[in-house]
Each structure stands twice: as C-alpha cells, then as structure tokens.
Amino acid sequence: MRTIEIQKEIMDILTEDQKEELDRRLDAYHQNPDRGSSWETVRQRIMDRAH
C-alpha cells in the first residue's frame, strides 16, 4: 500500500507536461518493449563513463 501512496505523491508534484511525457514513453514501451536497454546495460554504461 505504501508504494501506491508514494506513486500518488509523485504524480501530484509532476507538471502536466511531465505527465504527458511519461505517458508517451510508456506508450512507446508498450508498442516495442525490446527497444530499450536493460538496467544492467545502462548501469554498465554509467560505470564505464565513471572510470
């Protein structure tokens, strides 16, 4: 239940433009879920740049 409360709090502070952008990205993900990078890949890119 706490997760839902946190999500509601976050949604309450977002602007309408930010909400629309999140909706757009979520729609794009649903249309092609394999297009993005996994967390492991993103994390490795970040770690590589840090060294």
C-alpha positions in Angstrom: 0.0 0.0 0.0 2.9 2.4 0.7 4.1 2.1 -2.9 0.7 3.4 -4.1 0.9 6.3 -1.7 4.4 7.2 -2.9 3.3 7.0 -6.5 0.4 9.3 -5.9 2.6 11.8 -4.1 5.0 11.8 -7.1 2.1 12.2 -9.6 0.8 15.1 -7.5 4.1 17.1 -7.9 4.6 16.5 -11.7 3.5 19.1 -14.2 1.0 18.2 -16.9 3.9 18.3 -19.4 5.8 15.8 -17.4 2.8 13.5 -17.0 2.3 13.6 -20.8 5.9 12.8 -21.4 5.7 9.8 -19.1 2.5 8.7 -20.9 4.3 9.0 -24.2 7.3 7.0 -23.0 5.0 4.3 -21.5 3.1 4.0 -24.8 6.3 3.7 -26.7 7.5 1.0 -24.4 4.2 -1.0 -24.8 4.5 -0.7 -28.6 8.0 -2.1 -28.6 9.2 -3.4 -25.2 12.5 -4.7 -26.6 13.7 -1.4 -28.0 15.2 0.0 -24.8 18.2 -1.0 -22.8 18.1 -3.2 -19.7 19.1 -1.8 -16.3 22.2 -3.9 -16.4 23.3 -2.4 -19.7 22.5 1.2 -18.6 24.3 0.7 -15.3 27.4 -0.7 -17.1 27.5 2.3 -19.4 27.4 4.6 -16.4 30.1 2.7 -14.6 32.3 2.7 -17.7 32.0 6.5 -18.0 32.9 7.0 -14.4 36.3 5.3 -14.9 
